[in-house]
Amino acid sequence: MKKLVALALCFGLTASVLAGCGSSSDTEESAAPAESTEDAAVEEAPAEDAASSESTEEAAEPAASDLSFAFCTNTLNNTFQSSMDATFSKLCEEAGISYTCLDPDYDLNTQLSQLSDVANSGYDAVFVIPVDSAGITSGLAEIQAAGIPIFNVDTAVIDEDIDAFVTQFVGTNAFMAGQLVGAQMAEDYPDGADIAILDFPSNESCVDRVNGFLDGLGDNVDKFNIVAQQDGEAALDTSLSLAEDIIIANPDMDAFFCINDPSALGAAAAIKAANLTGEIGVYSIDASPDGKQALLDGEFTAVAAQVPIQIAEYAYNAANEYLSGNTDLGEKKVYLDSFLVTKEIAEETLNDWQ
């Protein structure tokens, strides 16, 4: 019966977590140009008012650009990536830059085909989240051979590929995010605890989060007994099923650490189905709108932020700077700070990523 309840919770949560390609957004009209002496003269010539008005309206439109950007994401079936897509789309629209988003839906072969298409399509810059950090070498090589700068975002490709093909990597400091959550758990359980970890070992960023979490437990790390560490695939449904089994095997466990909000929402659903909400803690990394709501509802104990909008903005600006002739962008790898999201922050930014 509990499994049926949990599945019902899962389906409800899945509908709110998953998001499609929300890549278009309204562009704010730019401010009208300041009035010049010539404009003042026009006020004395009413016959020219209509022409002047049309000219001003035309000036409000973003100037067309010869540039074209592509975003090769790993999926758009998550609000993290779709928020990046929406940010890239908005920035490009405002600047008159042509923009394309390609979604392989976590299929490596599809992404390799898309990377090859990008290499042959004459884009000026490409932003890439790999499906497999070690699996897209050939696609990156094709793009570099075409002379297109590559901005690796969110999840890093392997170091060898960063050195050989990537112009710059930009992502959240995943190790720092894990550290923040680990330190909070250590504070919440000063005498230690029985905990479970739902990880995602095929993703380098998620590996960094787990390593950061263990580091964040600090001097008390030996007091924490890891009763299970399993691959939740960063997915709500998979994590729900695993969490149910872990709870059954360890009914007196204290907390879950999950590498992202979908995984943590799965754990929270399993805990709720077992009537243990508030008795088993849930520690997460993301701070998505759904994660913030779970924090406010008491289903999450703590959550550290990922910053997809900031990543997209930084990478977009870096691409434009590079294309303007400044090819020295400084650090090869740029890590943007994470932070613990308080309930006050969650209330103020409930419907948004950061």
ABEGO torsion letter per residue (X at the ends): XAAAAAAAAAAAAAAAABBBBBABBBBBBBBBBBBBAAAAAAAABAAAAAAAAAAAAAAABBBBBABBBBBBBABAABAAAAAAAAAAAAAAAAAGBBBBBBBAGGBAAAAAAAAAAAAAAGBABBBBBBABAAAAAAAAAAAAAAGBBBBBBGBBBBAAAAAAABABBBBBBAAAAAAAAAAAAAAABAAEBBBBBBBBAABAAAAAAAAAAAAAAEAAAAABBBABBBBAGGBAAAAAAAAAAAAAABAABABBBBABAAAAAAAAAAAAAAGABGABBBBBBGGBAAAAAAAAAGABABBBBBBAAAAAAAAAAAAAAAAAGBABAEBABBBBBBBBBBAAAAAAAAABBX
